[in-house]
Amino acid sequence: MRKESVMKKSIYLIIAFFVTITSCDTVDKLLTFKIKNEAEIVIPSTVGINTPISIPTPDVQTNSQQSFENNNTKKDLVKNVKLTSLVLQILEPEDQTFSFLKKITIYISAEGLPEKKLAYLDEIPVDAGKEITLIPTQENLDEYIKKDAFSIRTEAVTDKAFIHDIRINAKMEFTVTADIL
């Protein structure tokens, strides 16, 4: 009889362990959501080759307040924000590819906050197409996403000369973890 009691307790402990692990994962998933933003970057045609250039963009209006409300939280309850994806896509000229770039780095800033490196690609392939995916840094971006707007600045080194301005769309996806109201 004693053996059966020990076995029952062991089974209950194993079940409790799996329920705890599963519920923690479920809670984390319930508290995590995505925020997407876009910005347009224009690289002027007057850029020299192998010379770093800095290109500011207009402020990016965040939709974070609405995203917080949609996910039953508010900015005071945000615990962690990370950039999970930054994809650049050439809009114009139509026949342009990213092969004109040698490297690119994008920074984020916001009113009252220091500039942080957001994403980069140090070696752009010579056969790059119209779209490239940058490598996100692991910076904590809580305070930037909580603002109504943030700015991005692009630093690029070109590999080839070009005669037209190049319009690029930057698609950013942030993962937000927050407590529920």
C-alpha positions, 0 to 999 in steps of 0.5 A: 500500500505504501508503494501505491501512495508514493506513486500517486504522489509522484504522478500528482507532482509530475502533473502539477509540474507540467501544468505550471510550465504550460501555464507560465508559457501561456501567461507569457504569450498572453502578455506579449504582442507586436507593434509594427511601424514604418518609415521612409528613408531617402538616400540622395543621389549626391552621395559619394562612394565609400563615404559614410553618410547620415540620413535623418528621417521625419518622426515616426508616429507610434501607434503604441498607445492604441496597441497597448489598449488593444492588448489590455495594458498601458505604457506604465505596465510595459516590461520589455520591448525589443526590435524583432525585425527590420526589413528595408525595401526599395520603392524607387527607382523600380530597377534599383537593388541594394547592391549599391550599398556596402553597409547600413546601420539604423539608429533610434532616438526620441525626445529626452532619450539618447540615440541607440543602435537599432539594427545593422547589416555590415556586409551587403551582398553584391547580388542583393535584391530589392529587399534586405533584412537587417540584424536587430540589436538586443537593446531594450526599447521600452521608453522609445516605444512608449513615446508618441513619436520616435526618429530613426537615423540611417548611416550608410556607406555606398559602394556604387554611384547612382543618379537618382534619389533612392526611396526605401521603406523601413518596416519595423516590428517590435515585440512588447511584453507587458502586464495586463490591467 
